[in-house]
């Protein structure tokens, strides 16, 4: 009897040790997951619901393994046996009851089921009008009144990210002391408004863990700035290096630093920006769910992190400083408008009748005005065609959406029209933006060669999209476009002639030819000045000889050479 009691005590003590072991292993697994995966602890966060399922499920599985006698039996059979070797999972005959493990796994399954049900009841089918209301009131506006006329193309981010990567790589490639230790974060080019000019910026990043370890004391020395208007790039060296970034490790890792300061925040994307004083920051949006528990993701506010000091500050959307440009990304803004355009008439209307349903086109561009960055994209009917019923401008800092009911060609149609103008050169068009040229809404885009380098500019009238002009410089394309508007009776000839006073008639003294970046140029020497002419654009320049008189429109002089924007013989 005494031996039985001692055996029972021993078994009970062993069982409690196994319980404690299960608890300890669960806590260790939780801590590892928390440190590396950085979940948000918020009732609307999928991370939280995953942990509510994973923790009891993991603990219950350990309980079944350690406290219920679950073990593996390796059965060895003779060489003549057909069964061969076998591994069997079995319980020992005197196993204790496995209630706790089963209850925990049952709880995990129940929580997962509740989460799935709540997610289903948060969907558009039950809350279509609530999804539509996230965009707020969107009233038609007058584009010409809202957007000032563009005298020069200085407020449009014409360069896409692909071209920015190529040009930005040149800036780093010229810095021998940095290129072996750092690399450009090509996925983090952020379109910002820097001192009134569009700029694409991205930080340098450590190339790998070992180079982070070698350079962590000195930090990241600077960032790359790409001018999308001038097609130039430069490396900006900071007076104090950045200590925090996406490629840093442990406590200097950007997301880990944010998470351990804001445990309940549901973070969206992080964007690298520079304020007007040149200080680098990471802007990280904080999300919320507007519909039921899991539906209608939008922005609640943003956390601004100083990349040098690590200081952070949270702001609600209405309080975000004006120098910040990107809080709502283009994908979120277009999704919010699509909810409005497709679900305002109800969910079943969006599926069957589709009355008054509309959505944005499949891409977007950026435009700078009112000291903010705005996302531009067209709006088309859900019926597939190649025309827009209007377009929207969406503020990437405040989330404001402005709708302009200007019918015209869909963006990909005008891109093909621009490419058709230069089909002999094989250039491809970027996604367009829209500007106001003398009261006329106008698509503008760049044309790129096979290396994604900007070669020409194109302007196309939004409503009368047979008016298409291309040129190698911004000034020239604007001049040619205004002439085309005049020829179409949409602009007075007096306006065009008043802007054409910079034409010069010169006598050519000498002609020289030079090939640069695969393109041929003629240099006309006249009156002590050198004029650079693109041979592909002005093919008849090969007929110019010493003594010829030509009429030309010179651009801004640079290093003693004036690019020719237009040429007449």
Secondary structure, 3 states (H helix, E strand, C coil): CHHHHHHHHHHHHHHHHHHHHHHHHHHHHHHHHHHHHCCCCCCCCHHHHHHHHHHHHHHHHHHHHHHCCEEEEEECCCCCCCCCCEEEEEECCCCCCCHHHHHHHHHHHHHHHHHHHHHHHCCHHHHHHHHHHCCCCCCECCHHHHCCCCCCCCCECCCCHHHHHHHHHHHHHCCHHHHCCEEECCCCCEEEEECCEEEEEEEEEECCHHHHHHHCCCCEEEEEEEECCCCEEEEEEEEEEECCECCCCHHHEHHHHHHCCCCCCEEEEEEEEECCCCCEEEEEEEEEEEECCCEEEEEEEEEEEECCCCCEEEEEHHHCCCCCCCCCCHHHHHHHHHHHHHHCCCHHHHHCCCCCCEEECCCCEEEEECCEEEEEEEEEECCCCCEECEEEEEECCCCCEEEECCCEECHHHHHHHHHHHCCCCCCEECCCEEEEECCEEEEEEEEECCCCCEEEEEEEECCCCCCEEEECCHHHHHHHHHHHHHHCCCCCHHHHHHCCCCEEEEECCEEEEEEECCEEEEEEEECCEEEEEECCCCHHHHHCCCCCEEEEEEEEEECCEEEEEEEEC
